[in-house]
Amino acid sequence: NAGGKAVWVIDIDARALTVHTSAAPPLTLTDADTVDGGDYLPGFACAVADLLPAAGSRTSEG
């Protein structure tokens, strides 16, 4: 095995991202935070807001 795994769960309605790893409890970040790749993606960093649609841009589907 090459290493651990990480899963990012994005909640558009809550404007949040939760990082799940085998090494730590889940970490929830808001659109004001920056997520980094940790040991899984060294050197990667991204504003959580950049992963979400602009606030108020969602339309209802009928």
Secondary structure as GFF3:
##gff-version 3
##sequence-region A 1 62
A	DSSP	beta_strand	6	11	.	.	.	ID=ss1
A	DSSP	beta_strand	16	21	.	.	.	ID=ss2
A	DSSP	beta_strand	27	30	.	.	.	ID=ss3
A	DSSP	beta_strand	34	36	.	.	.	ID=ss4
A	DSSP	beta_strand	45	47	.	.	.	ID=ss5
A	DSSP	three_ten_helix	48	51	.	.	.	ID=ss6
###
